[in-house]
Amino acid sequence: MAYLEDGTMIVVDGGRRFLGERIDVLVTSVLQTAAGRMIFAKPKLLEKAQ
C-alpha cells in the first residue's frame, strides 16, 4: 500500500514482495469514498507471467 501526494491510497495485489522497489502496475479498479480515493492494482510483472 502506498499514498500519492493528494492522499489517494494505492493498493497493489500481492505487492508485499515488492516493498522498497518501484514497479509498474496495472490499475484494476478505482473507488471514490467520502474519505478519498482508493486505487487497486496488480503488478505488471505478474501479468507477463500468466
DRENDO-1510 file (C-alpha; in Angstrom, 1 decimal, always signed):
<recs>
REC; n; res; u; v; w
REC; 1; MET; +0.0; +0.0; +0.0 .
REC; 2; ALA; +1.2; +3.5; -0.8 .
REC; 3; TYR; -0.2; +7.0; -0.9 .
REC; 4; LEU; +0.0; +9.7; -3.5 .
REC; 5; GLU; +0.7; +13.3; -2.6 .
REC; 6; ASP; -3.0; +14.1; -2.7 .
REC; 7; GLY; -3.8; +11.3; -0.2 .
REC; 8; THR; -5.0; +8.8; -2.7 .
REC; 9; MET; -4.3; +5.2; -1.4 .
REC; 10; ILE; -2.8; +2.7; -3.8 .
REC; 11; VAL; -3.3; -1.0; -3.0 .
REC; 12; VAL; -1.2; -3.4; -5.0 .
REC; 13; ASP; -2.4; -7.1; -5.0 .
REC; 14; GLY; +0.5; -9.2; -3.9 .
REC; 15; GLY; +2.7; -6.2; -3.6 .
REC; 16; ARG; +4.3; -7.2; -0.3 .
REC; 17; ARG; +7.2; -8.8; -2.0 .
REC; 18; PHE; +8.0; -5.6; -3.9 .
REC; 19; LEU; +8.3; -3.4; -0.8 .
REC; 20; GLY; +11.0; -0.8; -1.3 .
REC; 21; GLU; +11.0; -1.2; -5.1 .
REC; 22; ARG; +9.5; +0.8; -7.9 .
REC; 23; ILE; +7.4; -1.4; -10.2 .
REC; 24; ASP; +4.9; -0.8; -13.0 .
REC; 25; VAL; +1.3; -1.8; -12.1 .
REC; 26; LEU; -1.9; -2.3; -14.0 .
REC; 27; VAL; -4.9; -0.5; -12.4 .
REC; 28; THR; -7.8; -2.8; -11.9 .
REC; 29; SER; -10.3; -0.5; -10.2 .
REC; 30; VAL; -10.8; +2.9; -8.6 .
REC; 31; LEU; -13.1; +3.6; -5.6 .
REC; 32; GLN; -14.2; +7.0; -4.6 .
REC; 33; THR; -15.2; +7.3; -0.9 .
REC; 34; ALA; -16.1; +10.1; +1.4 .
REC; 35; ALA; -12.6; +9.9; +2.8 .
REC; 36; GLY; -10.9; +10.0; -0.6 .
REC; 37; ARG; -9.9; +7.8; -3.5 .
REC; 38; MET; -8.5; +4.3; -3.5 .
REC; 39; ILE; -6.8; +2.7; -6.5 .
REC; 40; PHE; -6.4; -1.0; -6.7 .
REC; 41; ALA; -3.8; -2.5; -9.0 .
REC; 42; LYS; -1.7; -5.6; -9.7 .
REC; 43; PRO; +2.0; -5.8; -10.7 .
REC; 44; LYS; +2.6; -5.9; -14.4 .
REC; 45; LEU; +5.3; -8.5; -13.7 .
REC; 46; LEU; +2.5; -10.9; -12.8 .
REC; 47; GLU; +0.6; -10.2; -16.0 .
REC; 48; LYS; +3.5; -11.2; -18.1 .
REC; 49; ALA; +4.0; -14.5; -16.2 .
REC; 50; GLN; +0.4; -15.7; -17.0 .
</recs>
